[in-house]
Amino acid sequence: MPDSEHPAPERDTEPLFWRAIPMRSPPWPQALAVMTVALLAAIGMRLAVLGFPQGLGPSSTFFPAFMVATLFGGQRWGWAALAIAMAIGVLSPWNPASNPSQQGVLALFGLSGIVTVVVASGLRTALVRLRREATARSEAEAMLTLAEEAGGIGLWDWDMAAPRVRWSPGVFRIMGIAPGDAPPSPKNLLDRVNPDDLDRLAAVNAQAIRHGQTYTVDYRSRGDDGQERWLHARGQIHRNAGGRAVRLVGYILDVTERYRAAEQLRESEARFRNLADSAPALLWISESGGARAFVNSAYVAFLGGGYDEALKVDWRTRLHPDDLQRIIHEQVAGEGSRKPFTLEARYRRADGEWRWLRSFSQPRIDPAGAFSGFGGIAFDVTDAKQVEADLQHINELLEDRVELAVAERDRAQAALLQSQKLEALGQLTGGVAHDFNNLLTVIIGALDIVQRHPEDTGRTARLGKAALDAAQRGERLTRQLLAFSRRQPLRPEVTIIDTLLRDSETLYRGALGERFMLDTSLSAADAPVSIDPAQFDAAVMNLLVNARDAMPNGGVVSITTRVEQRPATGDLAAGDYLSVSVQDTGEGMDDATRARVFEPFFSTKPVGKGTGLGLSQVYGFVHQSGGAVAVDSAPGQGATITLLLPLSRAAQRVSEDDKPAPRAPMAALDVLLVEDDPAVATLAEAMLRELGHSVTLAVHPADALTQLEGPPRFTLLLTDVVMPGEITGVDLARQVVAARPDLPVLLSSGYTGDILASAEDAPWPLLRKPYTLDALAAAITEAVKGA
């Protein structure tokens, strides 16, 4: 195993004589050249010392030449060198034949040469084998290092008997440690373990050493680079014959991304649950067998009891006896068709009251195309049913009590007026019902796929973003409906109308229907106006609905924008205006109708088909925004209604390509969070911690006041406005600021309308639910600056 103590040998670090000895037999010209040079060197040295002819005689100077020839070329070249040296001794002037005493010297020289060649040959064989083994070890360790890098693992070895610890380079890399900064040891490993995981890691190791053979454990470790990593370790215990642990070997693996993916999945599920729990309707997801897999808080609250109990409730036990058989029949047919279906019946609420619920169920299809259950939503329509019942009762009374005709007629008209107001809202929401069902399909489908494939982080991220985008579109639809119902306060902001119209084009086409063509010509791409976008959407929607109703056989509706200069006329001041025109090819209006078109409750439609509120809303919105409305129409020539909105000069100009500025870092705060809704509190706390703040949660005002007792430690109060009990969030803020005038306060609420009057008049910022992380950060910055 390559490690910091025994690095893999490199070729450049091999001894020089190793590289001089070929591992295979060299070509014969090279071997001949080396042998010749060695022999000439030996002869040259002897001639230099003894001269000629004595220098040609046999001597020990030839033995190195024999060794060089043998080590380089092999044994046969050693024999060749010996034979040449013997021949030189016999054939040279130094001739043992003329001197018998030299014959013994020549024989002894030959015998010594043989020994030298044999020994050199054995040495060459040993050196070649050693070099091959070293090369094989180097290649094996290099492959092991490559395998470590490719697999993202690190190997470790703890010899408890030596004692000695070895770490492979992968261990240093994975733990974020420079190899020279920390030698391998259990202490250097444990010093970097997160304190919360230290005892658990030590216990697992101790248990394995005492009783086990293998173990696995996940823990957090912080490297020299300051980053915290999740590591997965697996070790194997080796024991001696007596059963004592003498060696531990194993590997570590960086699993940080897996833990991050799991955390992101939990956050995605929490965001979806928070979105579902914030919906003022009953939401659920069922499995293919009919059992509930998910319900939201409104669902649980309607049934009473806990979440687990709500999953198991048999709705047949909550159905009104008069509706039971009909609903069972309709539900069986709807579920059997595996198509969208609607049910409407009376159900007993947790408090015992019977409530009318209208439910919409949508089939769920898994990625393989198989049916996997239903997702559904149910709305409480008891009040609408009560209005219908009241009208029916009034009609019966009118038939039976003629003498009270006038009084009863007035009562019926009042009830009818209220019904028409509700019908106006129903007409508007009917235009967006398809889009809202699409949003629910995205959210429910995304959650379903994420639950089925939690390990697919890429898909989780994409589906999480799709669900978040759908939720934000849903929030916008809610604002539009609230704006139309006069429950949304005017919230002007600098807006590019062309961008707003493009974003809502799908919504407009859905409101018109398939028999109508919507043509847009937008020529004011860089013209900012200060308006409430939700009120503007509601105004355009009213104009489109009127245009649609004016063309019973279908037609074309055109929306055009341009910037134009207008002279002073009536209440309209001279200046530059953004013109938004909605034109239809319908029946048109005569002069008398055109003169009364903006009067509240004036309508040319049949009774029950219109309320006369739509153009009244348009007129009020435009005049509140400092503009005017113009009508151009004649019988049989259609109608063009033009909204004139003053261009914004005080505000900075914006464009469609503007990108949101990155969130500036802020100082960490100690936040007292006051929130009675557990799901919202959990999400708000997570978002605050994501921004780097510490959080203390209080579930009601009394708890918050208790937390504020003692030395000041909180640097921000974030409180919901509508709280259980008699004390509201605004009341709490006033009490706290009276004692701590320097404490920043941030109010938050999901309510709209009159209930927020006290919050809107308060001197602190109001953060409206639902909100994003950037919106929360901006609101906190505003609260801190304003304190």
C-alpha positions in Angstrom: 0.0 0.0 0.0 1.6 3.4 -1.0 1.8 5.7 2.0 3.6 8.7 3.3 6.3 6.5 5.0 7.0 4.2 2.0 6.3 6.1 -1.2 6.3 4.2 -4.5 9.8 4.1 -6.0 10.4 6.3 -9.1 12.7 5.3 -12.0 14.9 8.4 -11.4 15.6 7.3 -7.9 17.0 3.8 -8.9 20.7 3.3 -8.3 22.8 4.1 -11.3 24.3 0.6 -11.6 20.7 -0.8 -11.7 20.0 1.2 -14.9 23.4 0.1 -16.4 22.4 -3.6 -16.2 19.8 -4.4 -19.0 16.8 -6.5 -17.8 16.9 -8.3 -21.2 20.0 -9.5 -23.2 21.2 -6.4 -25.2 21.8 -6.5 -29.0 25.2 -8.2 -29.7 26.8 -5.0 -31.2 26.2 -3.2 -27.8 27.5 -6.2 -25.8 30.6 -6.6 -28.1 31.3 -2.9 -27.8 31.1 -2.9 -23.9 33.3 -6.1 -23.7 35.9 -4.6 -26.1 36.1 -1.3 -24.1 36.4 -3.2 -20.9 39.2 -5.4 -22.2 41.1 -2.5 -23.8 40.8 -0.6 -20.5 42.3 -3.6 -18.6 45.2 -3.9 -21.2 45.8 -0.2 -21.2 46.1 0.0 -17.4 48.6 -2.9 -17.4 50.7 -1.5 -20.3 50.8 1.9 -18.5 52.3 0.3 -15.4 54.5 -2.6 -16.9 55.2 -1.6 -20.4 55.5 -3.9 -23.4 55.5 -6.9 -23.6 54.9 -7.6 -19.9 51.7 -5.5 -20.1 50.1 -8.2 -22.3 50.4 -10.9 -19.7 47.5 -12.2 -17.6 46.7 -10.2 -14.4 43.9 -9.1 -12.0 43.2 -6.1 -14.2 41.2 -8.3 -16.5 38.7 -9.5 -13.8 36.7 -6.2 -13.7 36.5 -6.5 -17.5 35.1 -10.0 -17.1 32.5 -8.7 -14.6 31.5 -5.7 -16.8 31.0 -7.9 -19.9 29.0 -10.5 -17.8 26.8 -8.0 -16.0 26.0 -6.1 -19.2 25.7 -8.8 -21.8 25.3 -12.0 -19.8 27.4 -15.0 -19.0 28.3 -15.8 -22.7 30.0 -12.4 -23.1 31.9 -13.1 -19.8 33.2 -16.3 -21.3 34.1 -14.5 -24.5 36.1 -11.9 -22.6 37.9 -14.6 -20.6 38.7 -16.5 -23.9 40.1 -13.3 -25.5 42.2 -12.6 -22.4 43.6 -16.1 -22.4 44.4 -15.9 -26.1 46.3 -12.6 -25.6 48.4 -14.3 -22.9 49.2 -17.3 -25.2 49.8 -15.4 -28.4 51.5 -12.3 -27.1 55.4 -11.9 -26.8 54.8 -12.7 -23.2 54.7 -16.5 -23.9 54.5 -19.0 -21.2 55.9 -21.7 -23.6 59.3 -20.1 -23.4 59.0 -19.6 -19.7 57.6 -22.7 -17.9 57.1 -20.8 -14.7 54.4 -18.6 -16.5 52.3 -21.7 -17.4 51.1 -22.0 -13.8 50.3 -18.3 -13.7 48.2 -18.6 -16.9 46.3 -21.7 -15.5 45.6 -19.9 -12.2 44.4 -16.8 -14.2 42.0 -19.0 -16.2 40.6 -20.6 -13.1 40.1 -17.2 -11.4 38.5 -15.9 -14.5 36.0 -18.7 -14.6 35.0 -18.1 -10.9 34.7 -14.3 -11.7 32.4 -14.9 -14.6 30.2 -17.4 -12.7 29.9 -15.1 -9.7 29.2 -12.1 -12.0 26.5 -14.1 -13.8 24.8 -15.0 -10.6 25.0 -11.4 -9.4 23.4 -10.2 -12.7 20.6 -12.7 -12.3 19.9 -11.6 -8.8 20.0 -7.9 -9.6 17.7 -8.3 -12.6 15.2 -10.3 -10.5 15.4 -7.6 -7.7 14.9 -4.8 -10.2 11.9 -6.6 -11.8 10.3 -7.0 -8.4 10.9 -3.4 -7.5 9.4 -2.3 -10.9 6.4 -4.6 -10.4 5.9 -3.1 -6.9 6.1 0.4 -8.2 3.6 -0.3 -11.0 1.2 -2.1 -8.5 1.4 0.9 -6.1 0.8 3.3 -9.0 -2.2 1.3 -10.1 -3.5 1.3 -6.5 -3.1 5.0 -6.3 -5.0 5.4 -9.6 -7.7 3.1 -8.2 -7.9 5.2 -5.1 -8.3 8.4 -7.0 -10.9 6.8 -9.4 -12.9 5.3 -6.6 -12.5 8.3 -4.2 -11.3 6.1 -1.4 -8.3 6.1 1.0 -6.7 3.0 2.6 -5.3 2.8 6.1 -3.4 0.2 8.1 -2.9 0.2 11.9 -0.4 -2.4 13.1 -1.1 -2.4 16.8 1.8 -4.7 17.6 4.5 -2.5 16.0 2.9 0.0 16.7 2.7 1.7 13.3 -0.1 3.5 11.3 0.0 3.9 7.5 -2.2 6.1 5.4 -2.4 6.0 1.7 -2.4 9.3 -0.3 -6.1 9.0 -0.7 -6.6 9.3 3.1 -4.8 12.6 3.2 -6.7 13.8 0.1 -10.1 12.8 1.4 -9.5 14.2 4.9 -8.1 17.5 3.5 -4.7 17.0 5.2 -1.3 17.9 3.7 0.8 14.7 3.9 3.7 16.6 5.6 1.6 18.4 8.2 0.2 15.4 10.1 1.9 12.0 10.3 -0.5 9.0 10.3 -1.8 8.3 13.8 -5.1 7.7 15.5 -4.7 11.0 17.4 -4.3 13.0 14.2 -7.5 11.4 12.9 -9.5 11.9 16.1 -8.4 15.5 16.5 -10.2 16.3 13.3 -13.5 14.5 14.1 -16.5 16.6 14.8 -17.0 16.6 18.6 -20.6 15.5 18.2 -19.4 12.3 16.5 -16.3 11.6 18.5 -17.8 9.5 21.2 -19.8 7.4 18.7 -16.7 6.8 16.6 -14.6 5.8 19.6 -17.4 3.5 20.8 -17.7 1.7 17.4 -14.0 1.2 17.2 -13.7 -0.1 20.8 -16.7 -2.4 20.3 -15.1 -3.8 17.1 -11.7 -4.4 18.7 -13.3 -6.2 21.7 -15.9 -8.3 20.0 -16.2 -7.8 16.2 -14.4 -8.6 13.1 -15.6 -5.7 10.8 -17.3 -2.4 11.4 -18.7 0.6 9.5 -19.3 4.1 10.7 -20.1 7.5 9.3 -18.7 10.6 10.9 -17.8 14.3 10.2 -14.2 15.5 9.9 -12.8 18.9 9.4 -9.6 19.2 7.2 -6.8 21.7 7.2 -8.7 23.7 4.6 -11.5 24.3 7.1 -14.1 22.3 5.3 -16.2 19.8 7.1 -16.7 16.4 5.3 -18.9 13.4 5.9 -16.7 10.3 5.8 -17.7 6.6 5.6 -15.2 4.2 7.2 -15.1 0.5 7.1 -12.5 -1.5 9.0 -11.5 -5.2 9.4 -10.0 -6.6 12.6 -7.1 -9.1 12.3 -6.5 -11.3 15.4 -3.6 -13.5 16.5 -4.0 -17.2 17.5 -5.0 -16.0 21.0 -7.9 -14.0 19.6 -6.2 -10.6 20.4 -6.7 -7.8 17.9 -3.2 -7.1 16.4 -4.0 -5.2 13.2 -6.8 -3.0 11.7 -7.1 -2.4 8.0 -9.8 -0.6 6.1 -10.8 2.3 3.9 -12.5 5.7 4.1 -14.8 7.2 1.5 -16.0 10.8 1.2 -19.9 10.7 1.3 -20.4 14.4 1.8 -22.5 14.7 -1.4 -24.7 11.9 -0.4 -25.5 13.6 3.0 -26.0 17.0 1.2 -28.4 15.4 -1.2 -30.3 13.8 1.7 -30.4 17.2 3.4 -31.6 18.9 0.2 -34.3 16.2 -0.1 -35.5 16.9 3.5 -35.5 20.7 2.8 -37.5 20.1 -0.5 -40.0 17.9 1.4 -40.3 20.6 4.1 -40.9 23.3 1.6 -43.6 21.3 -0.1 -45.3 20.4 3.2 -45.2 24.1 4.2 -46.7 25.0 0.9 -49.4 22.4 1.3 -50.1 23.3 4.9 -50.5 27.0 3.9 -53.3 26.2 1.5 -56.8 27.0 2.8 -58.1 23.8 1.4 -57.9 20.0 2.2 -55.0 18.4 0.2 -54.1 14.8 0.0 -52.2 12.1 -2.0 -53.5 8.5 -2.1 -51.8 5.3 -3.2 -53.1 3.0 -5.9 -55.0 1.0 -3.3 -56.7 4.0 -2.0 -54.8 4.5 1.3 -53.7 8.1 2.0 -50.0 8.7 1.7 -50.0 12.4 2.5 -52.5 15.0 3.9 -52.0 18.7 4.8 -52.8 20.5 8.0 -56.2 21.7 6.8 -57.1 18.0 6.2 -56.0 17.1 9.7 -57.7 20.0 11.3 -61.0 19.2 9.6 -60.9 15.6 10.9 -59.4 16.4 14.3 -56.8 14.2 16.1 -53.3 13.6 14.8 -51.6 13.2 11.4 -51.4 9.4 11.6 -55.0 9.2 12.6 -56.0 11.4 9.6 -54.2 9.0 7.2 -56.3 6.1 8.4 -59.8 7.8 8.7 -62.5 6.1 6.7 -64.4 9.0 5.1 -67.6 7.0 4.9 -67.9 7.4 8.7 -67.9 11.2 8.2 -70.5 11.4 5.3 -74.0 12.6 5.9 -76.4 9.6 5.8 -78.4 11.3 3.0 -75.2 11.6 0.8 -73.5 8.3 1.7 -74.8 6.0 -1.1 -74.6 8.6 -3.8 -71.0 9.5 -2.9 -69.9 5.8 -2.7 -71.3 5.2 -6.1 -69.7 8.3 -7.6 -66.4 7.6 -6.0 -66.2 4.0 -7.1 -67.0 5.1 -10.7 -64.5 8.0 -10.6 -61.6 5.9 -9.2 -62.4 3.1 -11.5 -62.2 5.4 -14.5 -58.7 6.6 -13.4 -59.7 10.0 -14.8 -60.2 13.3 -13.0 -63.5 13.4 -11.1 -65.4 15.7 -8.7 -67.5 15.0 -5.6 -69.7 17.2 -3.5 -71.3 16.2 -0.2 -71.8 17.0 3.5 -69.1 15.8 5.9 -69.0 16.0 9.7 -66.2 18.3 10.9 -64.2 17.6 14.1 -66.5 19.9 16.0 -69.6 18.0 14.9 -70.8 20.6 12.4 -71.9 19.4 8.9 -69.9 21.1 6.1 -70.3 20.9 2.4 -67.0 19.9 0.7 -66.4 20.0 -3.1 -63.4 17.8 -4.0 -61.4 17.4 -7.2 -59.3 14.3 -7.7 -56.6 13.9 -10.3 -54.9 10.6 -11.2 -51.2 10.2 -10.6 -49.0 8.5 -13.2 -45.5 7.2 -12.3 -42.5 7.7 -14.6 -43.2 4.3 -16.1 -46.7 5.4 -17.2 -48.5 3.2 -14.6 -51.3 4.5 -12.4 -50.1 5.1 -8.9 -53.0 6.7 -7.1 -54.8 10.0 -6.9 -54.0 13.5 -5.7 -56.8 15.7 -4.6 -58.1 19.0 -3.1 -61.3 19.8 -1.4 -62.9 23.3 -0.8 -65.5 24.1 1.9 -68.5 25.5 -0.1 -70.9 25.6 2.9 -71.4 29.3 2.6 -72.2 29.2 -1.1 -74.6 26.3 -0.4 -76.2 28.4 2.4 -76.7 31.3 0.0 -78.5 28.9 -2.4 -80.6 27.5 0.4 -81.5 31.0 1.5 -82.6 32.0 -2.0 -84.7 28.8 -2.3 -86.2 29.5 1.1 -87.0 33.1 0.0 -88.7 31.8 -3.2 -90.9 29.5 -1.1 -91.8 32.3 1.3 -92.7 34.6 -1.7 -95.1 31.9 -3.0 -96.8 31.3 0.4 -96.8 34.9 1.8 -98.0 37.3 -0.8 -98.8 39.9 1.9 -95.1 40.2 2.7 -94.1 40.5 -0.9 -92.4 43.9 -0.7 -90.3 43.0 2.4 -89.4 39.6 1.1 -88.5 41.1 -2.3 -86.0 43.4 -0.7 -84.5 40.5 1.2 -84.2 38.4 -1.9 -82.6 41.3 -3.8 -80.0 41.7 -1.0 -79.3 38.0 -1.1 -79.1 38.1 -4.8 -76.7 41.0 -4.7 -74.4 39.0 -2.5 -74.8 36.0 -4.7 -73.8 38.1 -7.7 -70.7 39.3 -6.0 -69.7 35.7 -5.3 -70.6 34.9 -8.9 -68.2 37.6 -10.1 -65.4 36.0 -8.1 -66.5 32.6 -9.4 -66.3 33.9 -13.0 -62.8 35.2 -12.4 -61.5 32.1 -10.7 -63.1 30.0 -13.3 -60.7 31.5 -15.8 -57.7 30.4 -13.8 -59.0 27.1 -12.5 -57.2 25.2 -15.3 -53.9 26.9 -14.5 -54.4 26.2 -10.7 -55.0 22.5 -11.4 -51.8 22.5 -13.5 -49.9 24.0 -10.6 -51.2 21.4 -8.3 -50.2 18.7 -10.8 -46.7 20.0 -10.9 -46.4 20.2 -7.1 -48.0 16.8 -6.4 -46.2 15.1 -9.2 -42.9 16.5 -8.2 -43.3 15.4 -4.6 -44.4 12.0 -5.7 -41.4 11.4 -8.0 -39.0 12.8 -5.3 -40.5 10.4 -2.8 -40.0 7.5 -5.2 -36.4 8.4 -6.2 -34.8 10.2 -3.2 -31.3 9.0 -4.4 -31.5 10.9 -7.7 -30.2 14.3 -6.6 -30.2 15.8 -10.0 -33.9 14.9 -10.6 -34.7 16.1 -7.0 -33.1 19.5 -7.7 -35.0 19.9 -11.0 -38.3 18.8 -9.6 -37.8 20.9 -6.4 -37.3 24.0 -8.6 -40.4 23.1 -10.7 -42.5 22.7 -7.5 -41.1 26.0 -6.2 -41.9 27.8 -9.4 -45.4 26.4 -9.4 -45.9 27.5 -5.8 -44.8 31.0 -6.6 -47.2 31.1 -9.6 -49.9 29.9 -7.2 -49.1 32.7 -4.8 -49.5 35.1 -7.6 -52.9 33.7 -8.6 -54.0 34.0 -4.9 -52.9 37.7 -5.0 -54.9 38.2 -8.2 -58.1 36.7 -6.6 -57.7 38.6 -3.4 -57.2 41.8 -5.4 -60.4 41.2 -7.3 -62.3 40.5 -4.1 -61.1 43.8 -2.6 -59.3 42.0 0.2 -55.8 42.8 -1.0 -54.4 46.3 -0.1 -52.9 48.4 -2.9 -49.2 47.6 -3.1 -47.7 49.8 -5.8 -44.2 49.0 -7.2 -42.2 50.1 -10.3 -43.2 47.6 -13.0 -42.6 46.9 -16.7 -46.1 46.3 -18.1 -44.9 44.4 -21.1 -43.1 41.9 -18.9 -46.2 41.5 -16.7 -48.4 40.9 -19.7 -46.1 38.3 -21.2 -45.9 36.5 -17.8 -49.7 36.4 -17.6 -50.4 35.6 -21.2 -51.1 31.9 -20.5 -53.5 32.9 -17.8 -55.3 35.3 -20.1 -55.6 32.6 -22.9 -57.1 30.2 -20.4 -59.7 32.8 -19.3 -60.7 33.5 -22.8 -61.1 29.8 -23.9 -60.4 27.9 -27.1 -62.9 29.8 -29.3 -61.0 33.1 -28.9 -57.7 34.3 -30.3 -55.5 36.6 -28.2 -53.2 38.9 -30.2 -50.6 40.9 -28.3 -48.6 43.9 -29.7 -46.3 45.1 -26.9 -44.2 48.2 -27.7 -43.3 49.6 -24.3 -40.4 47.2 -23.3 -38.6 49.9 -21.2 -41.5 52.0 -19.8 -41.8 51.8 -16.0 -45.0 52.6 -14.2 -45.8 52.6 -10.5 -48.8 50.2 -10.0 -49.9 47.2 -8.0 -49.2 44.2 -10.3 -52.0 42.1 -8.8 -54.6 44.9 -9.3 -53.4 45.4 -12.9 -53.8 41.7 -13.6 -57.3 41.8 -12.2 -58.2 44.8 -14.3 -56.9 43.2 -17.5 -58.7 40.0 -16.6 -62.0 41.9 -16.2 -61.5 43.6 -19.6 -60.8 40.2 -21.2 -63.9 38.6 -19.6 -66.1 41.4 -20.9 -64.5 41.1 -24.3 -65.2 37.4 -24.3 -68.8 37.8 -23.3 -69.3 40.4 -26.0 -68.4 37.8 -28.7 -70.7 34.8 -28.1 -69.5 33.2 -31.3 -65.8 33.6 -30.7 -63.5 36.2 -32.1 -60.2 38.1 -31.6 -59.1 40.0 -28.6 -56.1 42.3 -29.0 -53.8 43.8 -26.3 -51.5 46.6 -27.4 -49.1 48.8 -25.4 -47.2 52.0 -26.3 -45.9 55.2 -24.8 -47.6 58.5 -25.8 -47.8 62.1 -24.7 -51.2 63.4 -23.5 -52.4 66.9 -23.1 -54.2 67.9 -19.9 -57.9 66.8 -20.1 -60.3 66.7 -17.1 -58.5 65.0 -14.2 -55.7 63.8 -16.4 -52.5 65.9 -16.1 -50.3 66.6 -19.2 -47.3 64.3 -19.6 -46.0 60.9 -20.8 -48.3 57.9 -20.3 -48.2 54.2 -20.9 -51.2 53.2 -23.0 -52.7 49.7 -22.5 -55.6 48.9 -25.0 -57.9 45.9 -25.0 -59.9 45.6 -28.2 -62.5 43.1 -29.2 -64.5 42.4 -32.3 -67.8 42.0 -30.5 -71.2 43.7 -30.5 -70.0 47.1 -29.4 -71.9 49.7 -27.3 -74.2 52.6 -28.0 -73.8 56.0 -26.4 -76.2 55.4 -23.5 -74.3 52.2 -22.5 -70.9 53.8 -22.9 -71.9 56.6 -20.6 -72.8 54.2 -17.7 -70.2 51.5 -18.4 -68.2 52.3 -15.2 -71.1 52.5 -12.8 -71.0 49.9 -10.0 -73.4 47.0 -10.7 -74.4 48.3 -14.1 -74.5 45.4 -16.6 -76.0 44.7 -20.0 -75.8 40.9 -19.4 -78.8 38.8 -18.4 -79.7 38.4 -14.8 -77.3 35.9 -13.2 -74.7 36.3 -15.9 -72.9 39.5 -14.7 -72.6 41.7 -11.7 -71.5 45.0 -13.2 -68.4 45.0 -10.9 -65.7 44.3 -13.5 -65.3 47.7 -15.1 -65.9 49.4 -11.8 -62.8 47.7 -10.5 -60.8 48.8 -13.6 -61.9 52.4 -13.2 -61.0 52.4 -9.5 -57.6 50.8 -10.0 -56.6 53.2 -12.8 -57.6 56.3 -11.0 -55.9 55.2 -7.8 -52.8 54.8 -9.9 -53.0 58.4 -11.1 -54.3 57.5 -14.6 -57.5 57.5 -16.6 -59.7 55.1 -18.7 -61.0 55.8 -22.2 -63.7 53.9 -24.1 -64.1 53.8 -27.9 -67.0 51.8 -29.2 -70.0 51.8 -31.5 -72.7 49.2 -32.2 -71.5 46.4 -34.4 -67.9 47.7 -34.4 -66.5 46.2 -31.2 -65.0 48.1 -28.3 -61.6 49.4 -27.3 -60.9 50.2 -23.7 -57.6 52.0 -23.1 -55.9 52.4 -19.7 -53.6 55.4 -19.4 -51.0 55.0 -16.7 -48.4 57.7 -15.9 -44.8 56.8 -16.4 -42.7 56.5 -13.2 -40.1 59.3 -13.0 -39.1 59.2 -9.4 -38.2 55.5 -9.3 -35.2 54.1 -11.0 -35.9 52.7 -14.5 -35.9 48.9 -14.7 -35.7 46.5 -17.7 -36.7 43.0 -18.5 -33.1 41.9 -18.4 -32.5 43.1 -14.8 -31.2 40.4 -12.6 -31.8 40.4 -8.8 -28.8 41.8 -6.9 -27.0 39.2 -4.9 -27.9 39.1 -1.2 -25.4 41.2 0.8 -23.9 39.4 3.8 -25.3 40.6 7.1 -24.2 40.4 10.7 -25.4 37.4 12.6 -28.4 38.3 14.8 -30.0 36.6 17.9 -33.6 36.4 16.7 -36.6 35.8 18.9 -39.1 34.1 16.6 -42.8 34.3 17.7 -44.9 31.9 15.6 -47.8 29.7 16.6 -48.0 27.6 13.5 -45.5 24.7 14.0 -44.8 24.1 10.3 -44.3 27.8 9.6 -42.1 28.1 12.7 -39.9 25.2 11.6 -39.5 26.7 8.1 -38.9 30.2 9.4 -36.3 29.0 11.9 -34.5 27.0 9.1 -34.5 30.1 6.9 -33.1 32.3 9.6 -30.4 29.8 10.4 -29.6 29.6 6.7 -29.0 33.4 6.8 -26.5 32.8 9.7 -28.7 33.9 12.6 -29.3 32.1 15.9 -33.0 31.5 16.7 -35.1 31.2 19.9 -38.7 30.1 19.3 -41.8 31.3 21.2 -45.2 29.8 20.3 -47.3 32.6 21.8 -46.9 36.2 23.1 -46.7 35.2 26.8 -43.8 32.8 26.1 -42.1 35.6 24.1 -42.4 38.0 27.1 -40.9 35.4 29.4 -38.0 34.9 27.0 -37.4 38.7 27.0 -37.0 38.9 30.8 -33.5 39.3 32.2 -30.5 40.9 30.5 -31.0 41.9 26.9 -29.7 39.3 24.5 -32.0 39.4 21.5 -31.1 41.7 18.6 -34.3 41.2 16.5 -38.0 40.3 17.2 -39.8 38.5 14.3 -43.4 37.9 15.2 -46.6 36.8 13.4 -49.4 39.4 13.5 -52.4 37.1 14.2 -51.7 35.1 17.3 -53.9 32.9 19.6 -55.3 34.8 22.6 -56.0 38.4 23.1 -52.5 39.8 22.4 -51.7 40.2 18.7 -48.2 40.4 17.3 -48.5 44.2 17.0 -49.5 44.4 20.7 -46.5 42.3 21.6 -44.2 44.5 19.6 -45.5 47.6 21.3 -44.9 46.1 24.7 -41.4 44.9 23.8 -40.3 48.2 22.2 -41.6 50.1 25.3 -39.0 48.2 27.3 -36.4 47.9 24.6 -36.7 50.9 22.3 -33.5 49.9 20.4 -34.8 46.4 19.5 -35.5 46.0 15.8 -39.0 44.5 15.0 -40.2 42.7 11.9 -43.9 41.7 11.6 -45.1 38.8 9.4 -48.5 37.6 8.3 -50.4 35.6 5.7 -53.6 37.5 6.3 -54.9 40.3 4.1 -57.4 43.1 4.3 -58.8 44.8 7.4 -57.3 42.3 9.9 -53.9 43.8 9.0 -54.8 47.5 9.5 -53.0 47.7 12.8 -49.9 46.1 11.3 -49.8 48.3 8.2 -50.1 51.4 10.4 -47.3 50.2 12.7 -43.8 51.7 12.4 -42.2 48.4 11.6 -41.7 46.5 8.3 -44.4 43.9 7.4 -43.3 40.7 5.7 -46.1 39.0 3.9 -46.4 35.2 3.7 -45.4 33.3 1.8 -41.9 34.7 1.4 -38.6 33.6 0.0 -35.2 33.6 1.6 -34.2 36.8 -0.3 -37.4 38.5 0.8 -36.7 37.6 4.5 -33.2 38.8 4.3 -34.3 42.1 2.7 -37.0 42.6 5.4 -34.5 41.9 8.2 -32.1 44.5 6.7 -34.9 47.0 6.5 -35.9 46.3 10.1 -32.4 46.6 11.4 -31.8 49.9 9.5 -35.0 51.4 10.7 -34.4 50.6 14.4 
